[in-house]
């Protein structure tokens, strides 16, 4: 049965998604046979994450508030930051 969970906090939605994607026999939720990959959630200060992303040569960072509900479009709950040091 389908269930809408957009009003739940981000961390709850990620937990639910990880459970849905998990392979049988307890294998890691990130290794999915269907090709869907749940990205790693990193909790760090913005400054530390920015430095790390710069060292990795990433294009940018998307930051989301853990307790935020899902809302389509741009909101105050998430922020995209370009990495100029590429």
Backbone as CSV, one residue per row, in Angstrom:
resi,resn,N_x,N_y,N_z,CA_x,CA_y,CA_z,C_x,C_y,C_z
1,UNK,0.836,-1.170,0.000,0.000,0.000,0.000,0.889,1.244,0.000
2,UNK,0.615,2.186,-0.886,1.389,3.422,-0.982,1.130,4.304,0.229
3,UNK,2.162,5.006,0.634,2.047,5.897,1.781,2.853,7.154,1.505
4,UNK,2.286,8.295,1.734,2.993,9.552,1.566,3.764,9.860,2.842
5,UNK,5.039,10.121,2.708,5.843,10.416,3.901,6.568,11.754,3.767
6,UNK,6.121,12.599,2.828,6.768,13.882,2.601,6.754,14.818,3.790
7,UNK,5.792,14.658,4.685,5.722,15.521,5.854,6.628,15.074,6.995
8,UNK,7.226,13.894,6.843,8.123,13.383,7.891,9.494,14.041,7.780
9,UNK,10.255,14.094,8.872,11.604,14.673,8.835,12.520,13.898,7.882
10,UNK,13.502,14.583,7.335,14.449,13.988,6.386,15.055,12.701,6.911
11,UNK,15.527,12.692,8.151,16.199,11.491,8.663,15.243,10.296,8.700
12,UNK,13.962,10.519,8.965,12.978,9.431,8.959,12.727,8.921,7.543
13,UNK,12.676,9.836,6.576,12.475,9.430,5.184,13.667,8.640,4.670
14,UNK,14.892,9.054,5.052,16.101,8.324,4.642,16.106,6.917,5.239
15,UNK,15.713,6.781,6.494,15.670,5.472,7.144,14.674,4.569,6.433
16,UNK,13.514,5.099,6.116,12.479,4.335,5.412,12.990,3.898,4.037
17,UNK,13.632,4.813,3.309,14.147,4.491,1.986,15.235,3.412,2.070
18,UNK,16.116,3.531,3.045,17.168,2.520,3.221,16.559,1.142,3.447
19,UNK,15.511,1.071,4.239,14.832,-0.208,4.487,14.216,-0.773,3.208
20,UNK,13.605,0.101,2.406,12.979,-0.341,1.157,14.006,-0.861,0.150
21,UNK,15.189,-0.272,0.167,16.217,-0.629,-0.810,17.126,-1.764,-0.356
22,UNK,17.055,-2.139,0.890,17.967,-3.142,1.447,17.830,-4.482,0.739
23,UNK,18.981,-5.081,0.452,18.995,-6.425,-0.128,18.655,-7.429,0.958
24,UNK,18.150,-8.591,0.577,17.902,-9.650,1.569,19.204,-10.069,2.251
25,UNK,19.099,-10.692,3.381,20.217,-11.230,4.156,21.110,-10.141,4.738
26,UNK,20.563,-8.945,4.980,21.263,-7.909,5.724,22.389,-7.197,5.015
27,UNK,22.500,-7.297,3.700,23.573,-6.583,3.001,23.316,-5.086,3.068
28,UNK,24.371,-4.302,2.883,24.280,-2.843,3.030,23.234,-2.245,2.105
29,UNK,22.460,-1.303,2.627,21.395,-0.658,1.855,21.963,0.146,0.688
30,UNK,23.234,0.538,0.774,23.830,1.345,-0.291,24.172,0.516,-1.529
31,UNK,24.280,-0.791,-1.414,24.618,-1.652,-2.552,23.342,-2.290,-3.080
32,UNK,22.770,-1.684,-4.071,21.447,-2.091,-4.537,21.544,-2.722,-5.921
33,UNK,20.950,-3.891,-6.086,20.973,-4.598,-7.366,20.251,-3.807,-8.450
34,UNK,19.251,-3.020,-8.089,18.459,-2.285,-9.071,19.194,-1.078,-9.631
35,UNK,20.335,-0.733,-9.084,21.080,0.427,-9.544,20.762,1.695,-8.775
36,UNK,19.819,1.644,-7.866,19.500,2.807,-7.031,20.484,2.838,-5.876
37,UNK,21.106,3.990,-5.652,22.080,4.122,-4.582,21.638,5.237,-3.639
38,UNK,21.572,4.932,-2.384,21.246,5.928,-1.368,22.545,6.610,-0.977
39,UNK,22.656,7.897,-1.240,23.895,8.617,-0.949,24.145,8.663,0.554
40,UNK,25.396,8.781,0.900,25.793,8.845,2.302,25.361,10.186,2.896
41,UNK,24.828,10.153,4.083,24.486,11.386,4.792,25.665,11.726,5.695
42,UNK,26.158,12.933,5.599,27.307,13.359,6.397,26.867,14.512,7.279
43,UNK,27.042,14.342,8.570,26.741,15.429,9.501,28.062,16.071,9.897
44,UNK,28.281,17.298,9.447,29.525,18.015,9.734,29.239,19.509,9.675
45,UNK,30.188,20.283,10.180,30.031,21.734,10.081,30.144,22.119,8.615
46,UNK,29.487,23.194,8.230,29.538,23.651,6.851,30.958,23.938,6.396
47,UNK,31.749,24.547,7.252,33.133,24.893,6.908,33.963,23.642,6.654
48,UNK,33.845,22.641,7.530,34.600,21.392,7.366,34.161,20.670,6.099
49,UNK,32.867,20.632,5.842,32.354,19.956,4.653,32.819,20.665,3.390
50,UNK,32.837,21.981,3.404,33.279,22.761,2.252,34.745,22.457,1.937
51,UNK,35.601,22.456,2.966,37.033,22.152,2.767,37.213,20.751,2.194
52,UNK,36.477,19.794,2.741,36.579,18.412,2.283,36.114,18.286,0.822
53,UNK,34.999,18.928,0.486,34.481,18.889,-0.881,35.475,19.527,-1.846
54,UNK,36.137,20.574,-1.407,37.142,21.252,-2.233,38.321,20.302,-2.495
55,UNK,38.793,19.628,-1.454,39.907,18.666,-1.611,39.524,17.529,-2.554
56,UNK,38.254,17.134,-2.537,37.786,16.045,-3.397,37.511,16.505,-4.828
57,UNK,37.527,17.811,-5.051,37.259,18.343,-6.379,35.795,18.280,-6.779
58,UNK,34.920,18.304,-5.782,33.486,18.229,-6.066,32.980,19.532,-6.675
59,UNK,31.895,19.428,-7.412,31.273,20.587,-8.037,30.530,21.446,-7.025
60,UNK,29.940,20.801,-6.008,29.187,21.547,-5.017,28.653,20.648,-3.915
61,UNK,27.919,21.254,-3.003,27.345,20.566,-1.847,25.870,20.938,-1.774
62,UNK,25.044,19.967,-1.440,23.640,20.251,-1.139,23.454,19.955,0.338
63,UNK,23.037,20.945,1.091,22.821,20.809,2.533,21.334,20.839,2.815
64,UNK,20.899,19.939,3.689,19.480,19.880,4.057,19.353,19.815,5.568
65,UNK,18.318,20.416,6.086,18.034,20.335,7.517,17.457,18.959,7.824
66,UNK,18.019,18.267,8.816,17.597,16.907,9.145,16.126,16.798,9.506
67,UNK,15.596,17.768,10.173,14.207,17.700,10.610,13.211,18.248,9.608
68,UNK,13.683,18.580,8.397,12.801,19.243,7.435,11.874,18.279,6.706
69,UNK,10.660,18.739,6.399,9.742,17.937,5.595,10.149,18.053,4.126
70,UNK,9.611,17.190,3.280,9.856,17.312,1.842,8.952,18.402,1.298
71,UNK,9.543,19.336,0.576,8.796,20.389,-0.107,9.434,20.541,-1.480
72,UNK,8.652,20.442,-2.546,9.239,20.575,-3.883,9.657,22.019,-4.120
73,UNK,10.662,22.189,-4.940,11.165,23.527,-5.250,12.159,24.009,-4.201
74,UNK,12.619,25.210,-4.381,13.597,25.790,-3.440,12.891,26.251,-2.168
75,UNK,13.502,25.898,-1.040,12.950,26.306,0.249,14.101,26.685,1.172
76,UNK,13.775,27.158,2.343,14.808,27.499,3.327,15.381,26.258,4.001
77,UNK,14.811,25.081,3.728,15.260,23.845,4.362,16.488,23.224,3.702
78,UNK,16.820,23.659,2.494,18.004,23.125,1.841,18.730,24.228,1.092
79,UNK,20.029,23.987,0.874,20.848,24.994,0.220,21.878,24.298,-0.654
80,UNK,22.066,24.779,-1.873,23.096,24.277,-2.770,24.227,25.296,-2.796
81,UNK,25.466,24.836,-2.660,26.627,25.717,-2.626,27.629,25.226,-3.667
82,UNK,28.023,26.098,-4.581,29.044,25.768,-5.586,30.423,25.791,-4.925
83,UNK,31.317,24.938,-5.424,32.695,24.888,-4.918,33.583,25.590,-5.943
84,UNK,34.051,26.816,-5.665,34.823,27.576,-6.642,36.285,27.128,-6.791
85,UNK,36.762,26.245,-5.923,38.183,25.868,-5.951,38.492,24.751,-6.937
86,UNK,37.549,24.401,-7.795,37.765,23.322,-8.779,38.734,23.734,-9.848
